[in-house]
Amino acid sequence: MRWLLLCHALCFSLSKTMAHTVELNNMFGQIQSPGYPDSYPSDSEVTWNITVPEGFRIKLYFMHFNLESSYLCEYDYVKVETEDQVLATFCGREATDTEQTPGQEVVLSPGSFMSVTFRSDFSNEERFTGFDAHYMAVDVDECTEQEDEELSCDHYCHNYIGGYYCSCRFGYILHTDNRTCRVECSDNLFTQRTGIITSPDFPNPYPKSSECFYTIELEEGFRVSLQFEDIFDIEDHPEVPCPYDYIKIIAGSKMWGPFCGEKAPESINTESHSIQIMFRSDNSGENRGWRLSYRATGNECPDLQSPIHGKIEPLQAKYSFKDQVLISCDTGYKVLKDKVEMDTFQMECLKDGTWSSRIPACKIADCGAPPELEHGLVTFLSRNNLTTYKSEIRYSCQQPYYKMVHNITGIYTCSAQGVWMNEVLGRSWPACLPVCGLPKVSRTPMARIFNGRPVQKGTSPWIAMLSHLNGQPFCGGSLLGSKWIVTTAHCLHQFLNPEDPILYDSLLLKPSEFKIIMGKHWRRRSDETEQHLGVKHIFLHPLYDPNTFENDVALLELLESAKLNDFVMPICLPERPPPEGAMVIVSGWGKQFLHRFPEILMEIEIPIVDHRTCQAAYAPLKKKVTKDMICAGEKEGGKDACAGDSGGPMVTLDRERGQWYLVGTVSWGDDCGKKDRYGVYSYIYQNKDWIQRITRMRN
């Protein structure tokens, strides 16, 4: 009956309990029981709803606590809770050291909301003063206190007051969930014939929330095969095939996959040249990914057989699309393709399994027929007059009138490159140079031109006669090589007034107005050995002075070469000045004693005269003997050139070489053979450079 009355009173009092709620939104505050610090009323219920901004928690602690004690706090109590969880329930007195009092305990809410409820029953037999509590908002360090893995950062977490944010490693992009790090891997193109493809960061865990696309794109004609390696780790599911992460392979209308799990797929022969690989990952997992190698093979081409005298590089058992080979030939052979010779030839295996060309043949190098040699001949040293590789020929000159340039052997060998080669001249061709200064007829002792003896025929084969077209001789000259005549400039014009250039030029002989006769012995009678040659061009020395006879030298280019024989042979140009006191020979058809012309060629032997002696002899006549002039003769006179001898040769013998060379050409003097009047000659050594420059330029 007592318990019924108690229950009735309690239930009746509860029905009269005054309950109300207080909303608190500040970052900190104070909560006190009703009437604090006086005793709290009976039948009272107050709830304080504390809300702080997201990213904060609520810290609650008590400065004073004094409530009625009861079993399990069934009478009076303070309850701290969240929306779905009771954090603590307190009652009793601090002094009694009951377990239900908060003491120094701090209550922390898990989130930004906390509810504190004070409840007193119908009786308060003693004076209980209630409680005094304080709360404050405290920052949540989400980076260290994050309990929900689905809300944690994938790579880096950065805390700030009231919140946090995530960031990613280099090369990654933050997903739209602002937590997951993914990669941008949608544009991977492979065009090589072999390669390796891996998931991002392999063998480290691949990124989440990513879609990767890889394309292998080769030329049509290739077939790609794929081989996954041992490490294969993609998140899977024990019941549903690859619902989370997977890899797919697409080639045309064919598809392989999706693949996931820890067992690598078998090798895949796609039979295609264009492959797409797709890899997808969701927002969870820590799997290592995959790695595959690919290799492209093409249609095979037939085996190749090396040509005779040739080789194929590289030589291998099988060839497939895009393989290339180089065909070359042995030394001395050339690749022959479509009638064209070449050093090497390249072939390629095409996509349809055929070669781009047939194997060419190797043809032995052929140097072809050697060119003919002017004034010489060519002799084949190989059997059957072969001109192929290693065949030999020999060039030789017409003896004894011509000699080989540089005195080479004249032997040429057909080289591996198909050209004739000489050990000295290389690929250059030889030339036959006229032999100079070696007459075939020896001289007898000399006599005077005046009352002297004639020249023995053939002892001066270099002398040339300058003749008018009517056959009248007017000057002499000397043969240089086979196409040039050197004479004096004054022979080629009738000098009247050098200050009038128009008149001067008009009186120059034209090439068509005279001729050159070689092999001449008789002055007027014909010789069976003579050769009549036309003149192509006249060259006067540019410094020729008709007043003083300085540089009195001229060159005549012949229309055709003279034919060298025992009676026609060139004179040599000097290598050095003649030695002092040297004896020289002067030849010509000039006037003799009683001013008569001889019937045959005449010559004299006289000494060269010292230059100063000659200058002194002509000083009384006020005539200059310049450095381009050389004098010869005897003091007592009697031996001299005369009218008609102009341009003729003055020669001497080089005893070291055994050859005759040209010292000068007959130029001028005071009458003929007078005492103390020496003959003056144009000095060839002084004008040698000009002579060689003109003759080389025209050859």
NORFEN-V738636 format. One record per residue. N is the residue number from 1. OMEGA is omega in degrees with one decimal (none if undefined). D_LAST is the distance of its C-alpha to the last C-alpha in whole Angstrom. Layout:
# NORFEN-V738636
n->(N:N)
omega->(OMEGA:OMEGA)
d_last->(D_LAST:D_LAST)
This chain:
# NORFEN-V738636
n->(1:2:3:4:5:6:7:8:9:10:11:12:13:14:15:16:17:18:19:20:21:22:23:24:25:26:27:28:29:30:31:32:33:34:35:36:37:38:39:40:41:42:43:44:45:46:47:48:49:50:51:52:53:54:55:56:57:58:59:60:61:62:63:64:65:66:67:68:69:70:71:72:73:74:75:76:77:78:79:80:81:82:83:84:85:86:87:88:89:90:91:92:93:94:95:96:97:98:99:100:101:102:103:104:105:106:107:108:109:110:111:112:113:114:115:116:117:118:119:120:121:122:123:124:125:126:127:128:129:130:131:132:133:134:135:136:137:138:139:140:141:142:143:144:145:146:147:148:149:150:151:152:153:154:155:156:157:158:159:160:161:162:163:164:165:166:167:168:169:170:171:172:173:174:175:176:177:178:179:180:181:182:183:184:185:186:187:188:189:190:191:192:193:194:195:196:197:198:199:200:201:202:203:204:205:206:207:208:209:210:211:212:213:214:215:216:217:218:219:220:221:222:223:224:225:226:227:228:229:230:231:232:233:234:235:236:237:238:239:240:241:242:243:244:245:246:247:248:249:250:251:252:253:254:255:256:257:258:259:260:261:262:263:264:265:266:267:268:269:270:271:272:273:274:275:276:277:278:279:280:281:282:283:284:285:286:287:288:289:290:291:292:293:294:295:296:297:298:299:300:301:302:303:304:305:306:307:308:309:310:311:312:313:314:315:316:317:318:319:320:321:322:323:324:325:326:327:328:329:330:331:332:333:334:335:336:337:338:339:340:341:342:343:344:345:346:347:348:349:350:351:352:353:354:355:356:357:358:359:360:361:362:363:364:365:366:367:368:369:370:371:372:373:374:375:376:377:378:379:380:381:382:383:384:385:386:387:388:389:390:391:392:393:394:395:396:397:398:399:400:401:402:403:404:405:406:407:408:409:410:411:412:413:414:415:416:417:418:419:420:421:422:423:424:425:426:427:428:429:430:431:432:433:434:435:436:437:438:439:440:441:442:443:444:445:446:447:448:449:450:451:452:453:454:455:456:457:458:459:460:461:462:463:464:465:466:467:468:469:470:471:472:473:474:475:476:477:478:479:480:481:482:483:484:485:486:487:488:489:490:491:492:493:494:495:496:497:498:499:500:501:502:503:504:505:506:507:508:509:510:511:512:513:514:515:516:517:518:519:520:521:522:523:524:525:526:527:528:529:530:531:532:533:534:535:536:537:538:539:540:541:542:543:544:545:546:547:548:549:550:551:552:553:554:555:556:557:558:559:560:561:562:563:564:565:566:567:568:569:570:571:572:573:574:575:576:577:578:579:580:581:582:583:584:585:586:587:588:589:590:591:592:593:594:595:596:597:598:599:600:601:602:603:604:605:606:607:608:609:610:611:612:613:614:615:616:617:618:619:620:621:622:623:624:625:626:627:628:629:630:631:632:633:634:635:636:637:638:639:640:641:642:643:644:645:646:647:648:649:650:651:652:653:654:655:656:657:658:659:660:661:662:663:664:665:666:667:668:669:670:671:672:673:674:675:676:677:678:679:680:681:682:683:684:685:686:687:688:689:690:691:692:693:694:695:696:697:698:699)
omega->(179.5:-179.3:178.0:178.2:179.7:-179.8:-178.9:-179.6:-178.6:-179.2:179.2:-178.8:-180.0:-178.9:-180.0:-177.7:179.2:-179.1:173.3:-174.5:178.0:178.9:180.0:-177.3:-179.4:-179.9:176.4:179.6:-177.8:178.2:179.7:177.0:-178.5:177.8:-177.6:12.9:174.8:-177.6:-176.9:-178.1:174.7:178.0:-178.4:176.0:178.7:177.6:175.8:175.6:-177.2:179.1:175.5:-178.0:175.8:-177.7:178.0:171.4:-178.5:178.3:-177.9:175.8:-173.2:175.9:179.6:178.9:-178.7:-179.9:177.4:177.4:175.5:-179.9:-179.0:177.3:-176.0:179.8:179.3:-179.1:168.5:-178.2:177.9:-176.4:171.8:-177.7:-175.7:-175.6:173.7:-177.7:-179.4:172.5:-175.4:171.0:179.0:-178.1:179.0:-174.3:-177.5:176.3:175.6:-177.6:-173.9:-178.5:-177.0:-176.2:179.6:-176.1:175.4:178.3:178.6:175.9:176.9:-178.7:-174.1:-179.7:175.0:177.2:178.0:-177.8:173.6:-179.8:174.0:-178.1:-171.6:-175.9:177.0:-170.0:177.5:-180.0:177.1:-171.1:176.0:-175.1:173.7:-176.6:177.0:175.4:175.6:175.5:177.3:-177.5:176.3:174.4:-175.8:-176.2:-179.1:-174.2:-177.2:-179.6:-178.8:-178.2:-179.1:179.2:-177.5:-179.3:-178.7:-178.3:-175.3:177.1:-178.6:-177.9:170.3:-175.5:178.3:-179.8:179.0:173.2:-177.4:172.6:-173.3:175.5:179.6:179.6:-179.9:179.5:178.8:-179.1:-179.2:175.7:178.4:-177.8:-175.1:177.7:179.5:178.1:173.7:-173.2:-175.9:-174.5:179.7:-176.7:178.7:-177.7:177.5:-175.9:173.4:179.1:177.9:177.1:-179.6:169.4:-178.4:175.8:-179.5:6.0:173.9:-178.5:-179.1:-177.2:-179.1:172.4:-177.0:172.8:-177.0:177.6:178.4:-179.9:171.1:-174.8:179.0:179.0:175.1:-174.9:176.1:173.9:-173.9:172.2:-177.1:177.8:176.0:-179.9:-169.4:-178.0:178.4:-172.6:178.6:-176.9:179.9:-178.6:-176.0:-175.0:-177.7:-177.5:171.6:-179.7:-173.2:-178.1:-179.9:174.6:177.8:178.7:-176.6:175.4:-176.8:180.0:-178.6:176.4:175.7:-179.2:7.2:178.6:173.5:-179.3:-174.9:179.4:-177.4:176.6:174.1:178.6:-174.6:172.8:-172.3:-175.6:-179.0:177.6:-178.0:-174.3:172.7:178.4:-179.9:177.8:-177.8:174.8:177.6:-172.3:179.1:176.2:179.1:-177.6:-170.1:176.3:-170.5:177.2:177.7:173.7:177.7:179.3:179.4:174.0:-178.3:175.6:-177.2:175.7:-179.6:176.0:-178.2:177.0:-178.5:177.7:176.0:-176.5:179.6:180.0:178.5:178.3:-8.8:177.6:-176.7:-174.0:-177.0:175.6:178.7:-175.8:177.9:174.7:-179.7:176.2:179.4:179.0:176.4:-175.7:177.7:177.9:179.9:179.2:179.9:173.4:-179.9:-179.5:-179.5:176.9:178.4:178.4:-179.8:-178.6:-179.9:178.6:-176.3:176.9:-178.2:175.7:-175.8:-174.1:179.7:177.1:175.6:177.2:-177.8:-179.2:172.5:178.2:178.5:178.4:174.2:-177.9:179.9:-179.1:-179.2:-178.5:179.7:-179.1:178.7:179.4:176.9:-178.4:178.0:-178.7:178.6:177.7:-179.7:-179.6:177.4:-179.5:179.4:179.8:176.7:177.7:-178.9:176.9:-177.3:-174.9:179.0:173.6:-177.5:173.0:176.5:172.5:174.8:-177.3:178.9:-179.4:0.5:-169.2:179.0:176.9:-178.1:178.4:-178.7:-179.7:-178.9:-180.0:-179.6:-179.6:177.9:179.6:176.8:-175.0:178.4:179.4:177.8:177.0:177.2:-176.4:174.4:-174.7:179.6:-173.7:-177.8:-178.7:-179.2:-179.3:-179.1:175.6:177.1:-179.7:178.1:172.8:-175.4:169.7:179.6:179.8:-178.7:179.8:-178.6:-178.8:168.4:-179.4:-173.3:174.5:-179.7:165.7:172.6:-179.0:-176.3:-178.1:-177.9:176.5:172.9:-173.5:177.6:179.6:176.8:-174.1:-179.0:-174.7:179.5:175.1:172.8:-172.7:170.7:-176.0:178.6:178.7:-178.7:176.9:179.5:178.7:175.5:177.8:-179.4:179.9:173.0:-175.5:177.8:-175.0:-176.1:174.0:173.5:-179.6:177.8:-177.8:-174.0:176.5:-167.7:175.3:174.1:-172.7:175.0:-176.7:-177.9:179.2:176.5:-173.6:-179.5:178.5:-179.2:-179.7:-177.3:-178.6:175.6:175.6:175.8:-178.9:-177.5:-174.2:178.4:-177.2:178.7:176.5:176.7:-179.6:-175.0:175.0:175.9:-178.1:-175.3:179.8:178.9:174.7:177.5:-177.8:-171.7:177.6:179.6:-173.7:177.3:-179.3:179.5:-175.4:178.2:176.6:171.9:176.6:-175.5:-179.7:179.3:178.7:-177.9:177.8:-174.5:-176.1:173.5:-178.9:-177.4:-177.5:179.6:176.8:177.6:175.4:-176.5:177.7:178.3:-178.6:172.2:176.6:-174.7:176.8:-178.3:-175.1:176.8:-177.3:-177.5:172.7:178.9:169.5:-176.2:173.7:-178.5:178.0:177.9:178.8:-178.4:178.9:-179.0:176.2:-179.1:177.7:178.7:-177.8:175.9:175.9:-176.1:-176.6:178.5:178.1:-176.8:174.9:175.6:176.2:179.2:177.9:-178.3:-179.3:-179.9:177.1:177.4:173.9:-176.2:178.5:171.5:-176.1:177.0:-174.2:-178.7:177.1:-180.0:178.7:-179.9:-178.7:-177.1:178.9:179.5:-179.4:-179.8:175.4:-176.9:170.5:-172.2:-173.5:177.8:178.4:176.8:-174.5:177.2:179.4:179.1:-174.9:-177.2:177.8:176.4:178.4:-176.2:169.9:-177.3:-178.8:-178.3:178.2:-175.1:179.6:-178.5:-172.6:164.6:-171.9:174.0:-176.2:171.3:-171.0:176.7:-177.3:-176.9:-177.9:174.9:176.8:-174.4:177.4:-178.2:173.9:-176.7:-175.2:-176.6:177.6:177.9:-175.3:-176.1:172.9:178.9:177.4:-179.8:175.7:-175.8:174.2:-179.1:-174.4:173.8:-170.7:-173.7:-178.5:-179.5:-176.7:-175.5:-178.1:179.6:-179.7:-178.6:179.5:-179.3:-176.1:177.8:-178.2:-175.3:-179.0:none)
d_last->(158:156:153:153:154:151:149:151:151:147:146:148:146:143:143:144:141:139:135:132:129:127:123:121:117:117:114:117:121:125:127:131:134:136:138:137:138:141:142:140:142:143:142:139:135:132:128:125:122:119:116:113:109:107:105:108:111:115:117:120:123:127:128:132:133:137:138:141:140:140:139:136:136:138:140:138:134:131:128:124:122:119:119:119:120:123:122:125:129:131:135:137:137:135:138:139:135:135:132:132:131:128:128:125:123:120:120:116:115:113:111:112:116:119:122:125:129:132:135:139:142:146:147:146:149:147:145:142:139:136:133:130:126:123:120:116:113:111:107:106:103:102:99:101:104:103:105:103:100:99:99:97:94:91:89:90:93:94:98:99:102:103:101:98:94:92:88:85:82:79:77:81:82:86:88:90:93:92:93:90:87:84:80:78:76:76:72:71:68:66:63:62:63:65:67:70:73:76:79:79:79:79:81:83:86:84:85:88:88:84:82:79:76:73:71:69:66:63:61:63:63:64:68:70:72:74:76:79:79:82:83:85:87:88:92:94:97:100:101:99:95:92:94:93:89:87:83:82:79:78:76:76:79:80:82:83:85:87:87:89:91:90:88:85:84:82:79:78:75:75:72:71:68:69:72:75:77:80:82:85:87:91:92:94:93:91:89:86:84:81:78:76:72:70:68:66:65:63:64:62:59:59:58:55:53:50:47:47:44:45:47:49:49:52:54:58:61:61:59:60:59:56:55:51:50:46:45:42:41:41:38:35:37:36:39:39:40:40:37:35:34:35:36:40:42:45:48:51:55:56:60:61:60:57:54:51:49:49:48:44:43:41:38:36:33:31:27:26:25:22:18:18:15:13:15:18:21:22:26:29:31:33:36:36:32:32:30:32:33:33:31:29:26:24:21:21:19:20:22:22:19:17:17:17:15:17:20:21:23:21:24:24:27:28:29:32:30:28:25:24:24:23:25:22:19:21:20:16:15:15:12:13:12:14:17:18:21:23:25:27:30:32:33:37:38:37:39:39:37:40:43:40:39:36:33:33:31:28:28:25:23:20:22:21:23:23:25:27:27:31:30:30:28:28:25:24:20:18:15:13:11:11:9:10:14:16:19:22:22:25:24:23:26:30:31:34:34:32:34:34:30:31:32:29:26:28:28:25:23:21:19:21:24:23:21:20:22:21:24:26:29:32:32:33:34:31:30:30:27:25:22:21:18:17:15:13:13:15:14:18:18:20:23:24:27:29:32:32:28:27:23:23:20:17:14:13:10:12:12:12:12:15:17:18:22:25:24:20:19:16:18:17:17:20:21:24:26:28:32:35:36:33:33:30:30:29:28:29:31:33:36:39:42:44:41:40:37:37:36:34:31:33:32:34:34:35:35:33:36:37:35:38:40:38:38:42:42:40:42:45:43:41:38:36:34:31:29:26:28:29:32:33:36:40:43:45:42:42:38:36:33:34:33:31:29:27:23:24:23:26:25:27:28:27:30:29:26:27:24:24:21:21:24:24:23:27:27:31:35:38:39:38:40:43:44:43:40:37:34:31:27:24:24:20:21:22:19:17:16:14:12:11:10:9:6:5:6:4:0)
